[in-house]
Amino acid sequence: MGIGDKISNKAEQAGGKVKEGVGDATDNERLEAEGKQDQASGRVKQAGENIKDAAKNITGN
């Protein structure tokens, strides 16, 4: 996996965490839910990249 993908996925997760925190602090349920969704999306993308890396290691490419 490229370093850019790692950074992008972590940034999405971090942004989601901030969004969730702001939503919680301001009692904005929609913003809080968006933050949780952003975090989940970042984790799913990261998992996909990890699978690609594992497949490359197995095949030797």
mmCIF file of the N, C-alpha and C atoms, coordinates in Angstrom:
data_MODEL
# 
_entry.id   MODEL 
# 
loop_
_atom_site.group_PDB 
_atom_site.id 
_atom_site.type_symbol 
_atom_site.label_atom_id 
_atom_site.label_alt_id 
_atom_site.label_comp_id 
_atom_site.label_asym_id 
_atom_site.label_entity_id 
_atom_site.label_seq_id 
_atom_site.pdbx_PDB_ins_code 
_atom_site.Cartn_x 
_atom_site.Cartn_y 
_atom_site.Cartn_z 
_atom_site.occupancy 
_atom_site.B_iso_or_equiv 
_atom_site.pdbx_formal_charge 
_atom_site.auth_seq_id 
_atom_site.auth_comp_id 
_atom_site.auth_asym_id 
_atom_site.auth_atom_id 
_atom_site.pdbx_PDB_model_num 
ATOM 1   N N  . MET A 1 1  ? 0.847   -1.161  0.000  1.00 0.00 ? 1  MET A N  1 
ATOM 2   C CA . MET A 1 1  ? 0.000   0.000   0.000  1.00 0.00 ? 1  MET A CA 1 
ATOM 3   C C  . MET A 1 1  ? 0.894   1.226   0.000  1.00 0.00 ? 1  MET A C  1 
ATOM 4   N N  . GLY A 1 2  ? 0.488   2.208   -0.770 1.00 0.00 ? 2  GLY A N  1 
ATOM 5   C CA . GLY A 1 2  ? 1.258   3.436   -0.809 1.00 0.00 ? 2  GLY A CA 1 
ATOM 6   C C  . GLY A 1 2  ? 1.096   4.249   0.451  1.00 0.00 ? 2  GLY A C  1 
ATOM 7   N N  . ILE A 1 3  ? 2.115   4.990   0.753  1.00 0.00 ? 3  ILE A N  1 
ATOM 8   C CA . ILE A 1 3  ? 2.079   5.833   1.956  1.00 0.00 ? 3  ILE A CA 1 
ATOM 9   C C  . ILE A 1 3  ? 0.960   6.867   1.859  1.00 0.00 ? 3  ILE A C  1 
ATOM 10  N N  . GLY A 1 4  ? 0.675   7.319   0.633  1.00 0.00 ? 4  GLY A N  1 
ATOM 11  C CA . GLY A 1 4  ? -0.402  8.286   0.435  1.00 0.00 ? 4  GLY A CA 1 
ATOM 12  C C  . GLY A 1 4  ? -1.749  7.722   0.831  1.00 0.00 ? 4  GLY A C  1 
ATOM 13  N N  . ASP A 1 5  ? -1.979  6.427   0.523  1.00 0.00 ? 5  ASP A N  1 
ATOM 14  C CA . ASP A 1 5  ? -3.227  5.781   0.912  1.00 0.00 ? 5  ASP A CA 1 
ATOM 15  C C  . ASP A 1 5  ? -3.339  5.667   2.425  1.00 0.00 ? 5  ASP A C  1 
ATOM 16  N N  . LYS A 1 6  ? -2.230  5.311   3.057  1.00 0.00 ? 6  LYS A N  1 
ATOM 17  C CA . LYS A 1 6  ? -2.239  5.200   4.516  1.00 0.00 ? 6  LYS A CA 1 
ATOM 18  C C  . LYS A 1 6  ? -2.585  6.541   5.155  1.00 0.00 ? 6  LYS A C  1 
ATOM 19  N N  . ILE A 1 7  ? -1.957  7.589   4.662  1.00 0.00 ? 7  ILE A N  1 
ATOM 20  C CA . ILE A 1 7  ? -2.190  8.927   5.211  1.00 0.00 ? 7  ILE A CA 1 
ATOM 21  C C  . ILE A 1 7  ? -3.634  9.352   4.977  1.00 0.00 ? 7  ILE A C  1 
ATOM 22  N N  . SER A 1 8  ? -4.126  9.106   3.775  1.00 0.00 ? 8  SER A N  1 
ATOM 23  C CA . SER A 1 8  ? -5.495  9.479   3.437  1.00 0.00 ? 8  SER A CA 1 
ATOM 24  C C  . SER A 1 8  ? -6.506  8.758   4.322  1.00 0.00 ? 8  SER A C  1 
ATOM 25  N N  . ASN A 1 9  ? -6.309  7.462   4.522  1.00 0.00 ? 9  ASN A N  1 
ATOM 26  C CA . ASN A 1 9  ? -7.229  6.689   5.357  1.00 0.00 ? 9  ASN A CA 1 
ATOM 27  C C  . ASN A 1 9  ? -7.185  7.150   6.805  1.00 0.00 ? 9  ASN A C  1 
ATOM 28  N N  . LYS A 1 10 ? -5.986  7.398   7.320  1.00 0.00 ? 10 LYS A N  1 
ATOM 29  C CA . LYS A 1 10 ? -5.869  7.872   8.702  1.00 0.00 ? 10 LYS A CA 1 
ATOM 30  C C  . LYS A 1 10 ? -6.464  9.277   8.853  1.00 0.00 ? 10 LYS A C  1 
ATOM 31  N N  . ALA A 1 11 ? -6.287  10.115  7.831  1.00 0.00 ? 11 ALA A N  1 
ATOM 32  C CA . ALA A 1 11 ? -6.845  11.468  7.875  1.00 0.00 ? 11 ALA A CA 1 
ATOM 33  C C  . ALA A 1 11 ? -8.368  11.413  7.892  1.00 0.00 ? 11 ALA A C  1 
ATOM 34  N N  . GLU A 1 12 ? -8.931  10.501  7.119  1.00 0.00 ? 12 GLU A N  1 
ATOM 35  C CA . GLU A 1 12 ? -10.386 10.358  7.104  1.00 0.00 ? 12 GLU A CA 1 
ATOM 36  C C  . GLU A 1 12 ? -10.890 9.913   8.472  1.00 0.00 ? 12 GLU A C  1 
ATOM 37  N N  . GLN A 1 13 ? -10.170 8.987   9.080  1.00 0.00 ? 13 GLN A N  1 
ATOM 38  C CA . GLN A 1 13 ? -10.558 8.524   10.414 1.00 0.00 ? 13 GLN A CA 1 
ATOM 39  C C  . GLN A 1 13 ? -10.443 9.653   11.444 1.00 0.00 ? 13 GLN A C  1 
ATOM 40  N N  . ALA A 1 14 ? -9.352  10.406  11.368 1.00 0.00 ? 14 ALA A N  1 
ATOM 41  C CA . ALA A 1 14 ? -9.138  11.495  12.324 1.00 0.00 ? 14 ALA A CA 1 
ATOM 42  C C  . ALA A 1 14 ? -10.183 12.591  12.135 1.00 0.00 ? 14 ALA A C  1 
ATOM 43  N N  . GLY A 1 15 ? -10.463 12.922  10.892 1.00 0.00 ? 15 GLY A N  1 
ATOM 44  C CA . GLY A 1 15 ? -11.490 13.931  10.618 1.00 0.00 ? 15 GLY A CA 1 
ATOM 45  C C  . GLY A 1 15 ? -12.845 13.497  11.132 1.00 0.00 ? 15 GLY A C  1 
ATOM 46  N N  . GLY A 1 16 ? -13.132 12.216  10.977 1.00 0.00 ? 16 GLY A N  1 
ATOM 47  C CA . GLY A 1 16 ? -14.388 11.683  11.492 1.00 0.00 ? 16 GLY A CA 1 
ATOM 48  C C  . GLY A 1 16 ? -14.464 11.767  12.993 1.00 0.00 ? 16 GLY A C  1 
ATOM 49  N N  . LYS A 1 17 ? -13.337 11.515  13.648 1.00 0.00 ? 17 LYS A N  1 
ATOM 50  C CA . LYS A 1 17 ? -13.297 11.593  15.118 1.00 0.00 ? 17 LYS A CA 1 
ATOM 51  C C  . LYS A 1 17 ? -13.561 13.025  15.588 1.00 0.00 ? 17 LYS A C  1 
ATOM 52  N N  . VAL A 1 18 ? -12.979 13.979  14.885 1.00 0.00 ? 18 VAL A N  1 
ATOM 53  C CA . VAL A 1 18 ? -13.200 15.391  15.227 1.00 0.00 ? 18 VAL A CA 1 
ATOM 54  C C  . VAL A 1 18 ? -14.665 15.743  15.010 1.00 0.00 ? 18 VAL A C  1 
ATOM 55  N N  . LYS A 1 19 ? -15.195 15.333  13.860 1.00 0.00 ? 19 LYS A N  1 
ATOM 56  C CA . LYS A 1 19 ? -16.591 15.619  13.536 1.00 0.00 ? 19 LYS A CA 1 
ATOM 57  C C  . LYS A 1 19 ? -17.524 15.017  14.587 1.00 0.00 ? 19 LYS A C  1 
ATOM 58  N N  . GLU A 1 20 ? -17.232 13.788  14.982 1.00 0.00 ? 20 GLU A N  1 
ATOM 59  C CA . GLU A 1 20 ? -18.043 13.127  16.002 1.00 0.00 ? 20 GLU A CA 1 
ATOM 60  C C  . GLU A 1 20 ? -17.990 13.904  17.313 1.00 0.00 ? 20 GLU A C  1 
ATOM 61  N N  . GLY A 1 21 ? -16.796 14.333  17.694 1.00 0.00 ? 21 GLY A N  1 
ATOM 62  C CA . GLY A 1 21 ? -16.633 15.084  18.937 1.00 0.00 ? 21 GLY A CA 1 
ATOM 63  C C  . GLY A 1 21 ? -17.369 16.411  18.922 1.00 0.00 ? 21 GLY A C  1 
ATOM 64  N N  . VAL A 1 22 ? -17.287 17.115  17.811 1.00 0.00 ? 22 VAL A N  1 
ATOM 65  C CA . VAL A 1 22 ? -18.000 18.399  17.687 1.00 0.00 ? 22 VAL A CA 1 
ATOM 66  C C  . VAL A 1 22 ? -19.508 18.158  17.731 1.00 0.00 ? 22 VAL A C  1 
ATOM 67  N N  . GLY A 1 23 ? -19.947 17.121  17.027 1.00 0.00 ? 23 GLY A N  1 
ATOM 68  C CA . GLY A 1 23 ? -21.377 16.801  17.048 1.00 0.00 ? 23 GLY A CA 1 
ATOM 69  C C  . GLY A 1 23 ? -21.854 16.462  18.438 1.00 0.00 ? 23 GLY A C  1 
ATOM 70  N N  . ASP A 1 24 ? -21.048 15.728  19.180 1.00 0.00 ? 24 ASP A N  1 
ATOM 71  C CA . ASP A 1 24 ? -21.400 15.361  20.553 1.00 0.00 ? 24 ASP A CA 1 
ATOM 72  C C  . ASP A 1 24 ? -21.432 16.589  21.452 1.00 0.00 ? 24 ASP A C  1 
ATOM 73  N N  . ALA A 1 25 ? -20.449 17.447  21.303 1.00 0.00 ? 25 ALA A N  1 
ATOM 74  C CA . ALA A 1 25 ? -20.356 18.641  22.154 1.00 0.00 ? 25 ALA A CA 1 
ATOM 75  C C  . ALA A 1 25 ? -21.490 19.630  21.886 1.00 0.00 ? 25 ALA A C  1 
ATOM 76  N N  . THR A 1 26 ? -21.971 19.660  20.647 1.00 0.00 ? 26 THR A N  1 
ATOM 77  C CA . THR A 1 26 ? -23.014 20.611  20.283 1.00 0.00 ? 26 THR A CA 1 
ATOM 78  C C  . THR A 1 26 ? -24.394 19.966  20.200 1.00 0.00 ? 26 THR A C  1 
ATOM 79  N N  . ASP A 1 27 ? -24.492 18.721  20.618 1.00 0.00 ? 27 ASP A N  1 
ATOM 80  C CA . ASP A 1 27 ? -25.737 17.951  20.542 1.00 0.00 ? 27 ASP A CA 1 
ATOM 81  C C  . ASP A 1 27 ? -26.295 17.894  19.128 1.00 0.00 ? 27 ASP A C  1 
ATOM 82  N N  . ASN A 1 28 ? -25.391 17.844  18.156 1.00 0.00 ? 28 ASN A N  1 
ATOM 83  C CA . ASN A 1 28 ? -25.781 17.725  16.752 1.00 0.00 ? 28 ASN A CA 1 
ATOM 84  C C  . ASN A 1 28 ? -25.645 16.255  16.362 1.00 0.00 ? 28 ASN A C  1 
ATOM 85  N N  . GLU A 1 29 ? -26.754 15.537  16.427 1.00 0.00 ? 29 GLU A N  1 
ATOM 86  C CA . GLU A 1 29 ? -26.721 14.097  16.183 1.00 0.00 ? 29 GLU A CA 1 
ATOM 87  C C  . GLU A 1 29 ? -26.305 13.769  14.748 1.00 0.00 ? 29 GLU A C  1 
ATOM 88  N N  . ARG A 1 30 ? -26.700 14.615  13.809 1.00 0.00 ? 30 ARG A N  1 
ATOM 89  C CA . ARG A 1 30 ? -26.352 14.371  12.410 1.00 0.00 ? 30 ARG A CA 1 
ATOM 90  C C  . ARG A 1 30 ? -24.841 14.459  12.201 1.00 0.00 ? 30 ARG A C  1 
ATOM 91  N N  . LEU A 1 31 ? -24.226 15.479  12.759 1.00 0.00 ? 31 LEU A N  1 
ATOM 92  C CA . LEU A 1 31 ? -22.783 15.647  12.627 1.00 0.00 ? 31 LEU A CA 1 
ATOM 93  C C  . LEU A 1 31 ? -22.041 14.515  13.324 1.00 0.00 ? 31 LEU A C  1 
ATOM 94  N N  . GLU A 1 32 ? -22.540 14.125  14.471 1.00 0.00 ? 32 GLU A N  1 
ATOM 95  C CA . GLU A 1 32 ? -21.932 13.015  15.204 1.00 0.00 ? 32 GLU A CA 1 
ATOM 96  C C  . GLU A 1 32 ? -22.010 11.724  14.382 1.00 0.00 ? 32 GLU A C  1 
ATOM 97  N N  . ALA A 1 33 ? -23.149 11.478  13.760 1.00 0.00 ? 33 ALA A N  1 
ATOM 98  C CA . ALA A 1 33 ? -23.321 10.278  12.932 1.00 0.00 ? 33 ALA A CA 1 
ATOM 99  C C  . ALA A 1 33 ? -22.415 10.333  11.703 1.00 0.00 ? 33 ALA A C  1 
ATOM 100 N N  . GLU A 1 34 ? -22.282 11.494  11.095 1.00 0.00 ? 34 GLU A N  1 
ATOM 101 C CA . GLU A 1 34 ? -21.380 11.650  9.947  1.00 0.00 ? 34 GLU A CA 1 
ATOM 102 C C  . GLU A 1 34 ? -19.944 11.341  10.349 1.00 0.00 ? 34 GLU A C  1 
ATOM 103 N N  . GLY A 1 35 ? -19.563 11.786  11.528 1.00 0.00 ? 35 GLY A N  1 
ATOM 104 C CA . GLY A 1 35 ? -18.216 11.512  12.026 1.00 0.00 ? 35 GLY A CA 1 
ATOM 105 C C  . GLY A 1 35 ? -17.974 10.027  12.201 1.00 0.00 ? 35 GLY A C  1 
ATOM 106 N N  . LYS A 1 36 ? -18.949 9.349   12.760 1.00 0.00 ? 36 LYS A N  1 
ATOM 107 C CA . LYS A 1 36 ? -18.822 7.896   12.939 1.00 0.00 ? 36 LYS A CA 1 
ATOM 108 C C  . LYS A 1 36 ? -18.744 7.205   11.586 1.00 0.00 ? 36 LYS A C  1 
ATOM 109 N N  . GLN A 1 37 ? -19.525 7.690   10.629 1.00 0.00 ? 37 GLN A N  1 
ATOM 110 C CA . GLN A 1 37 ? -19.512 7.106   9.290  1.00 0.00 ? 37 GLN A CA 1 
ATOM 111 C C  . GLN A 1 37 ? -18.156 7.321   8.617  1.00 0.00 ? 37 GLN A C  1 
ATOM 112 N N  . ASP A 1 38 ? -17.587 8.510   8.760  1.00 0.00 ? 38 ASP A N  1 
ATOM 113 C CA . ASP A 1 38 ? -16.272 8.792   8.189  1.00 0.00 ? 38 ASP A CA 1 
ATOM 114 C C  . ASP A 1 38 ? -15.204 7.872   8.785  1.00 0.00 ? 38 ASP A C  1 
ATOM 115 N N  . GLN A 1 39 ? -15.284 7.659   10.084 1.00 0.00 ? 39 GLN A N  1 
ATOM 116 C CA . GLN A 1 39 ? -14.314 6.771   10.736 1.00 0.00 ? 39 GLN A CA 1 
ATOM 117 C C  . GLN A 1 39 ? -14.446 5.342   10.208 1.00 0.00 ? 39 GLN A C  1 
ATOM 118 N N  . ALA A 1 40 ? -15.676 4.885   10.095 1.00 0.00 ? 40 ALA A N  1 
ATOM 119 C CA . ALA A 1 40 ? -15.905 3.524   9.601  1.00 0.00 ? 40 ALA A CA 1 
ATOM 120 C C  . ALA A 1 40 ? -15.417 3.387   8.164  1.00 0.00 ? 40 ALA A C  1 
ATOM 121 N N  . SER A 1 41 ? -15.671 4.390   7.362  1.00 0.00 ? 41 SER A N  1 
ATOM 122 C CA . SER A 1 41 ? -15.234 4.365   5.970  1.00 0.00 ? 41 SER A CA 1 
ATOM 123 C C  . SER A 1 41 ? -13.712 4.283   5.884  1.00 0.00 ? 41 SER A C  1 
ATOM 124 N N  . GLY A 1 42 ? -13.028 5.061   6.699  1.00 0.00 ? 42 GLY A N  1 
ATOM 125 C CA . GLY A 1 42 ? -11.567 5.028   6.722  1.00 0.00 ? 42 GLY A CA 1 
ATOM 126 C C  . GLY A 1 42 ? -11.039 3.672   7.136  1.00 0.00 ? 42 GLY A C  1 
ATOM 127 N N  . ARG A 1 43 ? -11.700 3.053   8.123  1.00 0.00 ? 43 ARG A N  1 
ATOM 128 C CA . ARG A 1 43 ? -11.274 1.722   8.579  1.00 0.00 ? 43 ARG A CA 1 
ATOM 129 C C  . ARG A 1 43 ? -11.490 0.670   7.498  1.00 0.00 ? 43 ARG A C  1 
ATOM 130 N N  . VAL A 1 44 ? -12.603 0.757   6.776  1.00 0.00 ? 44 VAL A N  1 
ATOM 131 C CA . VAL A 1 44 ? -12.887 -0.204  5.709  1.00 0.00 ? 44 VAL A CA 1 
ATOM 132 C C  . VAL A 1 44 ? -11.858 -0.065  4.590  1.00 0.00 ? 44 VAL A C  1 
ATOM 133 N N  . LYS A 1 45 ? -11.551 1.159   4.211  1.00 0.00 ? 45 LYS A N  1 
ATOM 134 C CA . LYS A 1 45 ? -10.551 1.387   3.170  1.00 0.00 ? 45 LYS A CA 1 
ATOM 135 C C  . LYS A 1 45 ? -9.189  0.852   3.610  1.00 0.00 ? 45 LYS A C  1 
ATOM 136 N N  . GLN A 1 46 ? -8.856  1.078   4.863  1.00 0.00 ? 46 GLN A N  1 
ATOM 137 C CA . GLN A 1 46 ? -7.580  0.594   5.397  1.00 0.00 ? 46 GLN A CA 1 
ATOM 138 C C  . GLN A 1 46 ? -7.535  -0.929  5.352  1.00 0.00 ? 46 GLN A C  1 
ATOM 139 N N  . ALA A 1 47 ? -8.634  -1.575  5.709  1.00 0.00 ? 47 ALA A N  1 
ATOM 140 C CA . ALA A 1 47 ? -8.693  -3.035  5.680  1.00 0.00 ? 47 ALA A CA 1 
ATOM 141 C C  . ALA A 1 47 ? -8.514  -3.544  4.251  1.00 0.00 ? 47 ALA A C  1 
ATOM 142 N N  . GLY A 1 48 ? -9.139  -2.875  3.296  1.00 0.00 ? 48 GLY A N  1 
ATOM 143 C CA . GLY A 1 48 ? -8.982  -3.261  1.898  1.00 0.00 ? 48 GLY A CA 1 
ATOM 144 C C  . GLY A 1 48 ? -7.542  -3.153  1.440  1.00 0.00 ? 48 GLY A C  1 
ATOM 145 N N  . GLU A 1 49 ? -6.874  -2.100  1.842  1.00 0.00 ? 49 GLU A N  1 
ATOM 146 C CA . GLU A 1 49 ? -5.461  -1.926  1.486  1.00 0.00 ? 49 GLU A CA 1 
ATOM 147 C C  . GLU A 1 49 ? -4.603  -3.012  2.131  1.00 0.00 ? 49 GLU A C  1 
ATOM 148 N N  . ASN A 1 50 ? -4.935  -3.375  3.367  1.00 0.00 ? 50 ASN A N  1 
ATOM 149 C CA . ASN A 1 50 ? -4.190  -4.439  4.048  1.00 0.00 ? 50 ASN A CA 1 
ATOM 150 C C  . ASN A 1 50 ? -4.354  -5.779  3.329  1.00 0.00 ? 50 ASN A C  1 
ATOM 151 N N  . ILE A 1 51 ? -5.555  -6.035  2.810  1.00 0.00 ? 51 ILE A N  1 
ATOM 152 C CA . ILE A 1 51 ? -5.795  -7.266  2.060  1.00 0.00 ? 51 ILE A CA 1 
ATOM 153 C C  . ILE A 1 51 ? -4.971  -7.261  0.778  1.00 0.00 ? 51 ILE A C  1 
ATOM 154 N N  . LYS A 1 52 ? -4.933  -6.118  0.106  1.00 0.00 ? 52 LYS A N  1 
ATOM 155 C CA . LYS A 1 52 ? -4.122  -6.014  -1.116 1.00 0.00 ? 52 LYS A CA 1 
ATOM 156 C C  . LYS A 1 52 ? -2.653  -6.286  -0.800 1.00 0.00 ? 52 LYS A C  1 
ATOM 157 N N  . ASP A 1 53 ? -2.165  -5.715  0.291  1.00 0.00 ? 53 ASP A N  1 
ATOM 158 C CA . ASP A 1 53 ? -0.769  -5.939  0.682  1.00 0.00 ? 53 ASP A CA 1 
ATOM 159 C C  . ASP A 1 53 ? -0.501  -7.414  0.957  1.00 0.00 ? 53 ASP A C  1 
ATOM 160 N N  . ALA A 1 54 ? -1.417  -8.059  1.661  1.00 0.00 ? 54 ALA A N  1 
ATOM 161 C CA . ALA A 1 54 ? -1.245  -9.475  1.988  1.00 0.00 ? 54 ALA A CA 1 
ATOM 162 C C  . ALA A 1 54 ? -1.228  -10.307 0.712  1.00 0.00 ? 54 ALA A C  1 
ATOM 163 N N  . ALA A 1 55 ? -2.092  -9.987  -0.227 1.00 0.00 ? 55 ALA A N  1 
ATOM 164 C CA . ALA A 1 55 ? -2.135  -10.729 -1.489 1.00 0.00 ? 55 ALA A CA 1 
ATOM 165 C C  . ALA A 1 55 ? -0.837  -10.541 -2.269 1.00 0.00 ? 55 ALA A C  1 
ATOM 166 N N  . LYS A 1 56 ? -0.300  -9.337  -2.249 1.00 0.00 ? 56 LYS A N  1 
ATOM 167 C CA . LYS A 1 56 ? 0.962   -9.085  -2.941 1.00 0.00 ? 56 LYS A CA 1 
ATOM 168 C C  . LYS A 1 56 ? 2.094   -9.883  -2.305 1.00 0.00 ? 56 LYS A C  1 
ATOM 169 N N  . ASN A 1 57 ? 2.086   -9.969  -0.981 1.00 0.00 ? 57 ASN A N  1 
ATOM 170 C CA . ASN A 1 57 ? 3.126   -10.715 -0.278 1.00 0.00 ? 57 ASN A CA 1 
ATOM 171 C C  . ASN A 1 57 ? 3.050   -12.211 -0.569 1.00 0.00 ? 57 ASN A C  1 
ATOM 172 N N  . ILE A 1 58 ? 1.833   -12.707 -0.713 1.00 0.00 ? 58 ILE A N  1 
ATOM 173 C CA . ILE A 1 58 ? 1.647   -14.132 -0.998 1.00 0.00 ? 58 ILE A CA 1 
ATOM 174 C C  . ILE A 1 58 ? 2.100   -14.460 -2.414 1.00 0.00 ? 58 ILE A C  1 
ATOM 175 N N  . THR A 1 59 ? 1.722   -13.606 -3.362 1.00 0.00 ? 59 THR A N  1 
ATOM 176 C CA . THR A 1 59 ? 2.058   -13.877 -4.766 1.00 0.00 ? 59 THR A CA 1 
ATOM 177 C C  . THR A 1 59 ? 3.467   -13.430 -5.116 1.00 0.00 ? 59 THR A C  1 
ATOM 178 N N  . GLY A 1 60 ? 4.045   -12.604 -4.286 1.00 0.00 ? 60 GLY A N  1 
ATOM 179 C CA . GLY A 1 60 ? 5.402   -12.142 -4.526 1.00 0.00 ? 60 GLY A CA 1 
ATOM 180 C C  . GLY A 1 60 ? 5.507   -10.992 -5.520 1.00 0.00 ? 60 GLY A C  1 
ATOM 181 N N  . ASN A 1 61 ? 4.386   -10.339 -5.804 1.00 0.00 ? 61 ASN A N  1 
ATOM 182 C CA . ASN A 1 61 ? 4.394   -9.210  -6.746 1.00 0.00 ? 61 ASN A CA 1 
ATOM 183 C C  . ASN A 1 61 ? 4.486   -7.935  -5.989 1.00 0.00 ? 61 ASN A C  1 
# 
